[in-house]
Amino acid sequence: MDEYKIDDVARECGLTKRTIRYYEEIGVFPTPERSEGGTRLYTREDIEYLKKIVNAKEILGFSLQELVSYLSVSDAYKLHHQTYHDMTSRAHRRQQLTHMSEMLEEQLQMLRTKVEKMRLMQQELEQTQARLDDFIRKFDEETDSQES
């Protein structure tokens, strides 16, 4: 298994080392294994998880609180997915599938809420733009009539 140092991880994820350590400190990112000398050693899975954090934060605009909630649902889903295959009872499997579906719905609702807020913000900006364009048009018409 390949191991990466924090410099490599920071460069690949577009984060600073300080940010990665901060995410560990507040519990957004799990603390990685360490070498005998105490150096943090990251796996490819750790890097992918950090990229998921970056996407949720930058692309979706999640706050740290929303990020923690989003990732906790994601982590729980992953755990349920892994344990599903160990279950032998059809009833337990069905229950697990239902629970996984509910967790995904929770994540989707978080995204829907974020998209709706963005849509409302977009509408507000478009209305402001339309008013400003109308004002500019009227301003130009007044200027043209004064110059004639």
C-alpha positions, 0 to 999 in steps of 0.5 A: 500500500502506498503511503504519502506524506502531508506535503504530497497530500496537500499538493494533490488536494489543493490544500495547505498542510495547516488546513489538513491538520485543522480538519484532523483537529476538528474531526472532519478528517480522521487522524492518519497513521504515523510512522515510528518517527511521528510523521503522518502517513496518508493512503490513497483513500485518505487523499480521495476523502480529502478531495471529497471534503474539498468538493463539498466545501468549494463546489457545494459551498458547505460550511464546516458544520454542514460539512461535518453533517454531510460527511458523517452521513456519508461515512455511516452509509459506507459503513452500512454498505460494508456490513450489508454483505456480512449479513445473512438474514434477508430481513436484516439486509432489507432493513440495512438497505432501507437505512442506507436509502434514508441516509442517501435521502438525507444527503440529497436533502442537504444538497437540495436545500443548498441548491434552493438557496443558490437559486434564490440568490441567483434570482435576487442577483438577476432582478438587481441586474435587470433593475440596473440595466433598466436604470442605465437604459433610462439614463442613456435616454435622458442623456440623448434627449438632453444632447439633442 
